[in-house]
Amino acid sequence: MSRKIKHSLELKIAIVKQVLERSRSIKSISEDHQINHRLLERWVQFYKRFGEAGLMPQSNKYSLETKRY
């Protein structure tokens, strides 16, 4: 099983901006940064829809009130 790699917000923004400038393809940019091209496509979609907030890490922690048995 592979380990989940976390990327900094600054790195995500920089890479997404490279894609949006359309200087190169998503595939070539993803290969340069050793990121799956599908993941990069998802980052671009989130960025277009939510801006920088779409690239921020999400918390998976739930409060006891939210988490009912």
PERAZI-V614377 format. One record per residue. N is the residue number from 1. RES is the residue in three letters. PHI is phi in whole degrees, -180 to 180 (NA if undefined). OMEGA is omega in whole degrees, 0 to 359 (none if undefined). NEAR is the number of other C-alpha atoms within 12 Angstrom. Layout:
BEGIN
[[N:RES:PHI:OMEGA:NEAR] [N:RES:PHI:OMEGA:NEAR]]
END
This chain:
BEGIN
[[1:MET:NA:182:3] [2:SER:-81:181:4] [3:ARG:-90:179:5] [4:LYS:-75:180:7] [5:ILE:-99:179:11] [6:LYS:-101:180:15] [7:HIS:-112:181:20] [8:SER:-69:179:14] [9:LEU:-61:181:20] [10:GLU:-62:179:16] [11:LEU:-65:180:19] [12:LYS:-59:181:32] [13:ILE:-62:181:25] [14:ALA:-62:181:22] [15:ILE:-70:179:36] [16:VAL:-62:179:36] [17:LYS:-64:175:25] [18:GLN:-60:180:24] [19:VAL:-66:184:27] [20:LEU:-69:176:21] [21:GLU:-73:178:14] [22:ARG:58:177:15] [23:SER:-75:179:14] [24:ARG:-146:181:17] [25:SER:-79:177:19] [26:ILE:-60:182:29] [27:LYS:-59:183:22] [28:SER:-70:178:19] [29:ILE:-66:180:28] [30:SER:-65:177:25] [31:GLU:-66:179:17] [32:ASP:-62:183:16] [33:HIS:-99:180:20] [34:GLN:54:178:17] [35:ILE:-123:177:25] [36:ASN:-60:184:18] [37:HIS:-65:177:22] [38:ARG:-68:177:16] [39:LEU:-63:178:25] [40:LEU:-64:176:34] [41:GLU:-60:179:25] [42:ARG:-65:177:22] [43:TRP:-59:181:36] [44:VAL:-63:179:30] [45:GLN:-62:179:20] [46:PHE:-63:180:21] [47:TYR:-65:179:25] [48:LYS:-64:184:19] [49:ARG:-83:188:13] [50:PHE:-119:184:14] [51:GLY:75:182:18] [52:GLU:-61:180:23] [53:ALA:-61:179:17] [54:GLY:-70:181:20] [55:LEU:-101:181:30] [56:MET:-74:180:20] [57:PRO:-63:179:17] [58:GLN:-101:177:11] [59:SER:-88:178:7] [60:ASN:-105:181:8] [61:LYS:-91:182:9] [62:TYR:-118:175:10] [63:SER:-76:179:9] [64:LEU:-65:179:8] [65:GLU:-69:181:8] [66:THR:-75:185:9] [67:LYS:-93:180:9] [68:ARG:-98:182:7] [69:TYR:-88:none:5]]
END
